[in-house]
Amino acid sequence: MKKLLKAFTLVELLVIVSVVSALLLIGVSAYTPQLRKARDAKRKTDLYTLAKALEEYEKDNEVYPSSLTQCGVTTSGSPLEDYISQVPCDPKTDTNYAYEVGPSVANPTWFRIYSLLENSGDEDIGQVGCSGGCGPGGSFNYYVSSPNGPGLTQAGVFPTLFPTPTGGPGGSPTSIPTSPPGGTSSPTPTTGPGSPTPRPSGTITPTNSPYGPIIPPLVPPLPADNLVLNPWFRDLSDLIGPSMQYWTVDFGTWSATYKWHNPSPDNLGDQSHTAADISAHGPPCQGVDCYFHQVVSANPSNKTLKFQIYWITIMMDENWAVIYGGNSVSGPWTEVWQPFHVYNTHNLGWRQSGPSQTTIATGYSYYKIVLHARSEAGGGDNKLTGVYFAVAP
């Protein structure tokens, strides 16, 4: 005898469909915020990657690019071809990030790149000073800038894109406008090619940052009681040009470099603006501590330690300084103080940490000053200069 198969009733089917739909809705609701965060992470990485390329361009040309190319296509044949293969696009809108230069397109000595993060609760929004919106019309909430970028109250210019290189997607070259949302752009200052703006040596407008204001290129001399030899990372034979003299690199590719907007106590030319520099875009510093040090001697009866440093970072997980004490030039060493520690820093501009001081229970005849950097997984840059360490009664 044949067995009859019982089918689902209409009510049972409706219940099953409702349960499946609810589960799908819950799954989509839980997944959507993660997609937004993933796109935001991509935006941040895009901006830092692009900023790094613009810094390399400036090293060779002494100004930043007057514009960018269309995103997502080759930069071959454009001024950017030696620095980045493609300008990245926003992962959701597939359009260019907003690029601002100043004081004019003819003399672009600083830049800002803006993006709109989807996660309005991202803590980086407040850190860069964009909680109430930033950029033209307050249409954005996140940006990176050149180290010498002025405060957000100082507007620049939003240039049109470079023409698409011949042979790229779309055929013939075109010039594509990049006006900010709303259709307006900042007015072009009157400075022209015949009257370039001098490099800044005075106060730069502070930005909203928990790390204090941006430091201008010309800074006061360090105190006379400084025990550090070669605190500005210069060639001490003529005080011009970069050098790691008296410093020992323990791990990583630290080297001394120069750039006109690095802090300097005097104005002897671009090559007097020197700093210790590490580019961690490849192994070994991605997620790994890269550090260097100097040992100084002191009076062991003195127990008050003083410290100050200038620093700038792009895409760094952590930067810190540790002071060790010992009674022999070769140790053993005892950690006595960590006067400087910043983390999750992104292209903040040159900042000053200190002066700060602490009193320890036991003085030492020697102190080891160790400066550290660790980059994010995508790589980053860090510069340090103007290192001050003293021991007082």
C-alpha positions in Angstrom: 0.0 0.0 0.0 1.4 3.4 -1.0 2.2 5.9 1.7 0.7 9.3 1.3 3.2 12.2 1.8 1.8 15.0 3.9 2.5 18.5 2.4 2.9 21.8 4.4 -0.2 23.7 5.0 -0.5 27.3 3.9 -0.2 28.5 7.5 3.0 26.5 8.0 4.6 27.9 4.9 3.8 31.4 5.9 5.4 30.8 9.3 8.5 29.3 7.7 8.8 32.3 5.3 8.4 34.7 8.2 11.1 33.1 10.3 13.5 32.9 7.3 12.8 36.6 6.4 13.4 37.6 10.1 16.7 35.7 10.2 17.8 37.3 6.9 16.8 40.8 8.2 18.8 40.2 11.4 21.8 39.0 9.4 21.7 42.0 7.0 21.3 44.4 9.9 24.3 43.0 11.7 26.4 42.9 8.6 25.7 46.4 7.3 27.7 48.3 10.0 30.7 46.1 9.4 30.5 46.9 5.7 30.5 50.6 6.5 33.5 50.2 8.9 35.4 48.2 6.2 34.8 51.0 3.6 35.9 53.6 6.1 39.1 51.7 6.8 39.7 51.6 3.0 39.1 55.4 2.8 41.7 56.0 5.6 44.2 53.8 3.9 43.6 55.5 0.6 44.2 58.9 2.0 47.4 57.9 3.7 48.7 56.1 0.6 47.9 59.2 -1.5 49.5 61.5 1.1 52.7 59.5 1.1 52.9 59.8 -2.7 52.4 63.5 -2.5 55.2 63.8 0.1 57.5 61.9 -2.3 56.5 64.3 -5.1 57.3 67.3 -2.9 60.7 66.0 -2.0 61.6 66.0 -5.7 59.8 69.2 -6.8 59.7 71.4 -3.6 55.9 71.9 -4.1 53.0 69.5 -4.0 51.1 68.5 -7.2 48.8 71.3 -8.4 46.1 68.6 -9.1 45.4 64.9 -9.2 44.4 62.5 -12.0 41.1 60.8 -12.4 40.9 58.0 -9.8 41.0 54.4 -10.9 43.0 55.0 -14.1 46.7 54.9 -14.7 48.8 57.9 -13.9 51.2 57.1 -16.7 51.9 60.3 -18.7 50.9 62.6 -15.8 53.1 64.3 -13.2 52.2 61.6 -10.7 53.4 58.6 -12.7 56.6 58.1 -10.7 54.9 58.3 -7.4 51.6 56.3 -7.6 50.2 54.0 -10.3 46.6 55.0 -9.7 44.8 57.6 -7.6 42.4 55.6 -5.4 38.6 56.1 -5.6 36.1 56.2 -2.8 35.0 52.6 -2.3 31.3 53.4 -2.3 30.9 56.4 -4.7 33.8 55.4 -7.0 34.8 59.1 -7.3 37.9 61.1 -6.4 38.6 62.2 -2.9 38.4 66.0 -2.6 41.9 67.5 -3.0 42.7 71.0 -1.7 45.9 72.9 -2.2 47.2 76.3 -0.9 47.9 79.1 -1.0 47.2 78.8 -4.8 47.3 76.3 -7.6 50.4 78.1 -9.0 52.2 77.7 -5.7 50.9 74.6 -3.9 53.0 74.5 -0.7 50.4 72.5 1.3 47.5 70.1 0.8 44.5 68.5 2.4 42.6 65.4 1.2 39.0 65.0 2.4 36.7 62.1 2.8 33.2 61.4 4.3 33.3 58.5 6.7 30.0 56.5 7.0 30.5 55.7 10.6 29.8 59.1 12.3 30.9 57.7 15.6 34.5 57.0 14.4 36.8 58.4 17.1 39.2 59.7 14.4 36.6 62.2 13.3 37.0 64.1 16.6 40.7 63.6 16.6 41.2 65.5 13.4 38.8 68.3 14.4 35.9 67.4 12.1 33.1 66.6 14.6 31.0 69.4 13.3 32.1 68.8 9.6 35.1 70.2 7.8 36.1 71.2 4.3 33.8 73.3 2.0 30.4 73.6 3.5 31.3 71.2 6.3 30.6 68.4 3.8 33.3 66.0 5.0 34.3 64.6 8.4 37.8 63.3 7.9 41.0 64.5 6.2 44.8 64.1 6.1 47.1 67.0 5.3 50.7 67.9 4.5 52.8 68.3 7.7 52.7 72.1 7.2 49.0 72.3 6.5 47.3 75.3 8.2 44.3 75.2 10.4 41.0 74.3 8.9 39.9 77.9 9.1 42.4 78.7 6.3 40.8 77.7 2.9 42.7 76.7 -0.1 41.7 75.9 -3.7 40.1 72.8 -5.2 41.7 72.4 -8.6 40.3 70.5 -11.6 41.8 67.1 -12.3 44.8 66.6 -14.6 43.7 65.4 -18.0 43.3 61.7 -18.3 46.5 60.3 -20.0 46.2 59.5 -23.7 45.4 55.8 -24.2 43.7 55.5 -20.8 40.0 54.5 -20.3 37.7 56.9 -22.1 40.0 57.7 -25.1 40.9 61.3 -25.5 42.2 63.4 -22.7 39.6 65.3 -20.7 39.7 67.7 -17.8 37.3 66.8 -15.0 36.2 69.3 -12.4 36.4 68.3 -8.7 34.3 71.0 -7.1 33.2 70.1 -3.6 29.7 69.0 -2.8 27.3 72.0 -3.3 29.0 73.1 -6.5 31.2 75.9 -5.0 34.9 76.1 -4.5 37.1 78.3 -2.4 38.3 81.5 -4.0 41.7 81.6 -5.5 44.2 83.8 -3.6 45.8 86.6 -5.6 49.3 85.1 -5.2 50.6 84.2 -8.7 53.7 82.6 -10.2 55.5 86.0 -10.1 55.1 86.4 -6.4 55.6 83.0 -4.6 54.6 82.8 -1.0 57.7 82.5 1.3 58.1 79.4 3.4 56.6 79.9 6.8 58.9 80.6 9.8 56.4 82.0 12.3 53.4 80.6 14.0 51.2 78.1 12.0 47.5 78.2 12.9 46.8 75.4 15.4 44.5 72.6 14.5 42.1 70.9 16.9 44.2 68.0 18.2 44.7 66.3 21.6 48.4 66.6 20.9 48.5 70.4 20.8 49.2 72.9 18.0 51.3 72.3 14.8 54.9 73.3 15.3 56.3 75.9 12.8 59.6 75.2 11.0 61.5 77.7 13.2 61.6 76.8 16.9 63.5 78.0 19.9 67.0 76.5 20.7 67.0 73.6 23.2 68.0 74.4 26.8 71.7 74.7 27.5 71.8 71.8 30.0 70.8 69.3 27.3 72.9 66.1 27.6 72.0 64.7 24.2 74.7 64.9 21.5 73.4 65.8 18.0 69.8 66.4 19.1 68.8 67.7 15.7 70.4 64.8 13.7 72.8 67.0 11.7 76.3 66.7 10.3 78.1 68.3 13.2 81.1 69.3 11.0 79.2 72.3 9.6 75.7 72.0 11.1 74.3 71.5 7.6 72.9 68.3 6.2 71.5 65.2 8.0 73.5 62.8 10.1 72.8 60.0 12.7 76.2 60.8 14.4 76.2 59.8 18.1 73.0 57.7 17.7 73.0 53.9 17.4 70.3 52.2 15.3 69.2 49.0 17.1 66.5 47.8 14.7 64.8 49.2 11.6 65.9 51.5 8.8 66.3 54.7 10.7 68.2 57.4 8.9 68.7 61.2 9.0 66.9 63.3 6.3 66.1 66.9 5.8 63.0 68.8 4.6 62.3 72.5 4.9 59.3 72.2 7.2 61.1 70.0 9.8 61.6 72.0 13.0 65.0 73.8 13.3 66.4 76.3 15.8 68.1 78.4 13.1 67.6 79.3 9.4 70.7 78.0 7.7 68.8 76.7 4.6 66.7 73.6 3.9 69.4 71.2 4.9 69.5 72.5 8.4 65.9 71.3 8.9 67.0 67.7 9.7 65.3 64.8 11.5 65.6 61.1 12.2 63.3 59.4 9.7 61.9 55.9 9.3 59.8 54.7 6.4 58.0 51.6 7.5 56.1 50.8 4.3 57.7 47.4 4.2 59.2 44.9 6.6 60.6 44.9 9.3 58.6 47.7 11.1 55.0 46.8 10.3 53.7 45.8 13.7 57.3 45.5 15.0 59.2 47.8 17.3 61.9 49.8 15.4 64.2 51.8 17.7 67.5 53.6 18.2 69.4 55.0 21.2 72.1 57.2 22.7 73.9 56.8 26.0 74.7 60.0 28.0 76.6 60.4 31.3 75.3 62.4 34.3 75.9 63.2 37.9 74.4 60.3 39.9 73.5 62.6 42.8 71.0 64.4 40.6 67.5 62.7 40.4 65.3 65.1 38.4 64.9 64.0 34.8 63.7 66.4 32.0 62.7 65.5 28.4 61.3 67.1 25.3 61.0 66.0 21.6 59.5 67.1 18.3 57.6 64.4 16.3 55.4 63.7 13.3 53.8 60.5 12.2 51.7 59.0 9.3 49.9 55.7 9.9 51.8 54.7 13.1 50.5 52.4 15.8 52.8 53.7 18.5 55.7 56.1 19.1 57.4 56.3 22.5 60.6 57.1 24.3 62.0 55.2 27.3 64.8 56.3 29.6 67.0 53.7 31.3 69.5 54.2 34.1 72.7 52.3 34.8 76.1 52.7 36.4 78.1 51.5 33.5 78.2 52.8 29.9 77.2 49.3 28.7 74.6 48.6 31.4 72.9 46.6 32.8 69.9 49.0 32.4 66.9 49.7 34.6 63.8 51.4 33.1 63.2 54.6 35.0 60.8 56.8 32.9 58.6 56.8 29.8 58.3 60.5 29.1 56.7 60.3 25.6 54.0 58.0 24.2 51.5 58.5 21.4 49.5 56.0 19.5 47.2 55.7 16.5 48.6 58.9 15.1 47.8 59.9 11.5 49.6 62.7 9.7 49.1 65.1 12.6 51.7 67.6 11.6 54.9 68.4 13.6 54.1 68.4 17.3 56.0 69.0 20.5 56.0 66.6 23.4 57.2 68.2 26.7 59.0 69.8 28.3 58.2 67.3 31.1 60.1 66.1 34.1 60.0 63.5 36.9 62.0 62.8 40.0 63.4 59.3 40.5 64.4 57.6 43.8 68.0 56.7 42.7 70.3 58.6 40.4 72.5 56.9 37.8 75.9 57.7 36.2 74.6 56.9 32.7 71.2 57.1 31.0 70.1 55.3 27.8 67.6 57.3 25.7 65.7 54.9 23.4 63.3 56.2 20.8 60.7 53.7 19.3 58.3 53.5 16.4 55.9 50.8 15.3 53.8 51.2 12.1 50.4 49.9 11.2 49.9 46.9 8.9 49.8 49.1 5.9 53.0 50.9 6.7 53.8 54.4 7.8 56.3 57.1 8.4 57.8 58.7 11.5 60.2 61.6 12.1 61.8 62.8 15.3 64.1 65.7 16.1 65.0 68.3 18.8 65.7 65.6 21.4 66.3 67.2 24.9 67.2 65.2 28.0 68.8 66.7 31.2 69.4 65.6 34.7 69.1 68.2 37.5 69.4 68.2 41.3 
